[in-house]
Amino acid sequence: MAVELENVGLTVRGAVHIHPTSLRLERGTINVLLGATLSGKTTLMRLLAGLDQPSAGRVSYDGRDMTRVPVRKRNVAMVYQQFINYPALSVYENIASPLRVQGVPKAEIEAKVARAASLLRLEPYLQRTPLELSGGQQQRTAIARALVKGADLVLLDEPLANLDYKLREELRAELPRIFSESGAVFVYATTEPSEALLLGGNTATLHEGRVTQYGRTVDVYRQPHDRITAEVFSDPPMNFVDLELDGSHAHLPNGQHVPQVGTLQGLAAGSYVVGFRPNHVAVNNRPGLVPLAAKTAVSEITGSESFIHVDVGGFRWIALEAGVYELNPGTDLTIYLDPARFFVFDGNGRLVRAPQSEGGR
């Protein structure tokens, strides 16, 4: 089944919640909705499911107009960040409930529940009620129920947010295989760029109710069409700076400059905005990097990595380095940029040039 949005928009009491959006989501695909909180991810999911009606446009399943068809008449499953289970039923019965409604034979129910329970590490808890489970176990129960339903459209709204780190990473790695085998259309909402990259498939980036770009996840990450998309698809946030090119050098507003090489090479003289990800800002020199004077604002140590916030002539950037860096605020240091990793945008925020290869993340 293909799900298609044709110029679908939603306006509530004069406020635009979703700008006109056109998307086609194919059977057997995972489609990530990536954006900050309140960017419109959940609203778009509700429009896809039929929980809300659009103010304009058309929603179709396999070419059939479903715009005004209520959710109860659609074969849709949805899992929210806040788990929803039947408190009086056991975990087994919670998972089996959609199959019983469908009249599935007992043996088939047992097989499907067993498979879902094994995948989601729920076998020891099948006879417990949801109130006897942890939050993560309850969320796994809700995901298992959605998977066994066999829905044509499965919507997952930040479903792993309440799980512990180890299980979350295991499921992130396992879910793409489940999605591809099911034949359903999967839509997965997240605020985390790393989660979108791990899930793969396709990604739609959202900002203030507008889909800024849609395509293969890795393509959107490597070739964002505009500055907003690049910001949405970077965590920690992408660093930006205004540059003035004169044909040989790129001048920063604070008087520092870098040679016009890398992705800047060959660009016409004029004003541009350059973006670069924190993992492409170094505090240790390496061949081909360009030095700039900076001051430490704060360093955050995660254990294996350090996020070093620096001031560069009035600009606040973030460097991401492997290892532990204890730097006091106000410490002078030299940072190093790789012009080959610059994303170049014009004055309207449209992409002019991107790195040929991201070299990983």
N, C-alpha and C positions, 0 to 999 in steps of 0.2 A: 504494500500500500504506500502511495505517496501522499504526503500532506502538503497542501499548498496554501499560502497566504497571498492574497492579491490585493495590494494597497489597503491592508487592514490598519485601521487606526482607532484610537479610543480617546474620547474627550469626555470629561466628567465635570459638570457645572462650569464649563468654560475653560477648564484646565486640561491641557494636552498630556495624557499619560503615555500614550503610544503614538508616535508620528507614523504616517502612512508607510507600511512595511510590506515588502513582497519577498517571500522565501519559498523554496521548494525543498522539502525534506523527503529523501528517498527511503524506501523499505530497506531494512537491514543496516541502517547507518546510525552512528552516534553523532548527535548535533549538540554542541556545547553552547550555552548562552553564558557569555563571560562579561561581567560588569560589576561595578561597585554596588553596594547596598542602595536601593531606591533607583537603580538605573532602568528598571522596567522588566527584569527577568521574570518575576513571578506573574506580573500582569500579562505578559506575552504567553506564558504557559496557560493561564486561565482562559485566554482567548482561544488557544489551540484546543483545549479540552472542552470548551463549551460552557464553562462555569460563568463566564462573562460574555456578553454580546458586544461586538464591535460597533462603534458609531458609524464606521464606513468600511467598505471593502467586503471581501468574500473569503470564507474558509472552506476548502474542499478536501475531501478524501477520495483519492483515485478519480478525480474529476466530478464527483458528486458534491453538490452544494450542501454543506453541513452548517452553514452560518447560524441558522435559527434552530438547529436540532439540539434538544437538551442533552446534557451530559449523560443522563441515565440511558439514553438510546444510542450512545456511542460506546465502542469497545475500547475504553481508555482506562489506564491505571495511573495513579499518581502517588508519589511518596514525597512528603514534606520534610523539612529539617526537623520540625517538631513531630515526633512519631505519633501515629494515630492507630490504636489497636482496640479490639473489643475486650474490655476489662474482665468480663465474666467468663470468657472462653480461654481455654488453654492455648499455649503457643501453637500446638499442632492444629487445633481447630481454627485459630486465627489465620494460619497459612492456608488451610484447606477451604476456608469459607467461600472464596469465589468459585472454586471448583464444585462445591456442593450446590451453589446457586445454578451453575451451568448443567447440573445433572450428570457429572462425570462419574463413571463407575468407580467403586470403592478401591479396587486394585490399582487403578491408574492414579487415583488421589494419593494413595499410600506411596507410590513410586515417585510422584512429582514432589510431594512434601519431603520425602527422604532426601531427594537430590538437592532441593533448595536448602534444607536444614544442614546438610553436609557442607555445602558451599559457604554458608554463612555462619558456620561453627555453632549451630543451635541444637545439635543432637542431645546434649545433656539436659536441655531445658524444655523439651517438647510437652511435658506434662505439667509445667508450671503455668501460672497465670501471669499476665503482664506486670501486675503489681509486685510480683516476686522477682522481677528482673531489674538489672541495672538499666540506665538510660540507653547505653550502647546496645544492649541485648534487645531492648524494645524496638530500637530503630532497625536492627537486623531483621526482626520479625516482620516489620512493615515492608521492608525491601523484599523479603522472601515471598510475602503475599502478592506483591505486585508482579514478581517474576513468574509465579505459577499460573497467574490468571490467563496468560496467553493473549494479552491485549495487542491490538494493532498499533496503538500509540501509548508509549510509556513515558511519563513525565517525572523527573526526579529533581526536586528543588533542594539543592545543597544537602543531599541525603547522608553524606558521610561526616558532616560537621560535628556531630556529637559522639563519634566513635573515637576510641583510643588510637594513638599514632600507628602502632604496629598493624592493627586490623584495618585501619583506613588505607594504609599503603598496600596491604595485601589485596583489598577489594578494588582499589584503583587499578592495580595491575590485572586483576581477573575480569573486571566488568567488560572491557572491550570484547573479549572472547565471547562472553555470554550474549552481549548485544548482537554481535555478528551472526551467531548461531540462531537467534530467536526469529529473525525475519521481521521483527517489529521496527517501527520508527521510534528511536529513543531521543529524548531531549533532556539534557542534563544542565542544570543551572549551577554556577559556581562564581565565587569572587576571586578565585585563585588561578593566576596564569599557569602555575606549575601543574595544577590539576588538569587544566585543559590540554597542556602538552602531553601529559602522561596518558590521558584518555585517547588522544589522537582524533581521528574522524574529521569532522568539520566544526568550525567555530564561528559564531556570530558575536561580534563585540557590540555591547550596548552602552550608550551614554545618554542620560537624561531622556529616556524613552525613545531613543533613535538607534536603529541598527546601523552602525558606521561601516561595517564590512562583514562579509560572509564568504567563507571558502574553506579549503583544506586548512586544518589547524596550523600546520607548520608553515604554510604559505602566508597566512595572516600574520603569524609571528615574525616571519622574516621579511615580509613585504607589506607593512601596514600602509594603507593608502593615504593616511593623513596623521597629523600629530595626535589627535584625540585617540585614534585606534592604537597608536604606539604607546600612549600613556596607559590605556586600559590593559594592554597586554604586557605590562612590565611590573614586576614586583621583586625587589624594591622599585620605587618609581624611577622611570627613565630620567636622566639628567638632560637639561636643555640649556642652551646659551645662544644669544644673538651673535652673529658673525658678519663682518663686512669684508668681502673679498675684493682684492685689487689686482688679481692676476698672478701674484706670486705668494702672497701671504693672506691669512685669515686673521682679522683683528678682532679681539674681544673688547667689549665696552670699557674694561678697566685698564686698557693700554697694553696688555699682554697680547702676544700673537703666536700663531703656529703656521708652519709652511703649508701652502695650498697643495697638499698631496692626498693620497688615499682617495676617498670618495669625493673630496673637494676638487681634485685635479680636473682641469678642463672646464670648470664651470665659469660662466660669464661673471664679470665683476658686478657686485651689487650686494644687497642685504639678504641674508638667509638665517634660518634657525636650525641649529644642529642638535641632534639628540644622540645620546649614547648610554648604554645600559651600565649599571654599577659594576658588573663583572668585567667591564672593559675600561675601568679606571684602576690603575695600579699605584701602589705606594713603593714598589720595588722596580727599578729600571730593568727593562729588557730591550733587546735590539729592535729598532724601528719605532720606539715609542717617543712621544714628544713631551718634554717636561714643562710643568707650570708651577708657579709658586702658590702655596695655599696655607691656610691655618686650620688646625683641628678644631671642630666645634664639639663633637662628642664621638666616642667610640663605643660600639655595642658588641660584646663578645658573646657568641652563641655556643662556643666550645670548639667546633671545628672551623668556624668562620668568624670574621669580624666585619661589622658594618661600620665604616669610618665616614662620618659626616664632616665635610670640609667646606670652608668658606674660600671662594676664589673671587676676590674683588667684588664682593656683594652678591655673588651667586652661591647658593647652597647646593652642593652635590653630595652624592653618596658613592663611596668606593666599597666594593665587596672583595675581600681578600681571604684566602685560605690561611688558617692559623690564628694565633692570638696576638692582637696588637693593643697594648695598653698605652694610649696617648692622652695626655692631659689636655683639656680645653685650652686653646690659645697657642698650642705648640706649632711652631713653624715647620712645614714639611714640604717636600716636593712630590707632586703627583704626576703620573705619566699617562698620557692618552694615546690611543691607537687610531689615527685618522682613517685607517682602513675599515674601522668599525662604526664610523659616523653615519647616522641617518640624516639626510639633508632635506629640509622642508622650505617651501617658499613662504612669502609673507602672508598667504592665506591658509597656511598650515597643510598644504598638499605636498605629498612626497615628491621630491625631485630625484633623489638617488638613495639607494640602500646598499649596504655591504653585499658583496657577491656571495659571501658565505658567513654565517653566524659563528662558525667554528664551535658548535655545541650551543650552549645557552649564553 
